[in-house]
Amino acid sequence: MKLFFSLLAFLVIYCDDSGNITPQEADKAVIDNLNVEIKSLAGASVCSEEFTCYSVGIGSKPCGGFWEYIVYSDSIDVVSFFAKIETLNELEKAYNEKYMILSDCSVAMPPSGMDCVDGKCVGIFQ
């Protein structure tokens, strides 16, 4: 999986006709695309009597911790989903260190609960 994202970053850097993209922008694009993919998978999950809702932290803040928590259900391929999250977190941690990224040091909190609304998992954040 890491090879795939490394190859994708290589292609973005070296195959762009404009020549204006920086390595940092290419690295960030890989992270952003993976983040979108993860959120799409979570959004595609459904809840019912058969499937349970959960939450998971994603991203890697420069000060430590996650950027946010998202909700999903076990109706999706959870093993693949968590592998993508692990890759995202590792890539973003390396990105933060490589480019000396700063952020606020606020702590993202997990949802205090979850509910199933119209077949979709919804986090309750209080």
Protein Blocks (a to p, Z undefined) as FASTA:
>chain_A
ZZmmmmmmmmmmmmcfnlpacfklmmmmmmmmmmmmmmmmmmmpccdfkbccddddedjd
fkgpjfbdcdddfkbcfklmmmmmmmmmmmmmmmmmmnopacdfbdcdddfbdcdeehia
cdddZZ
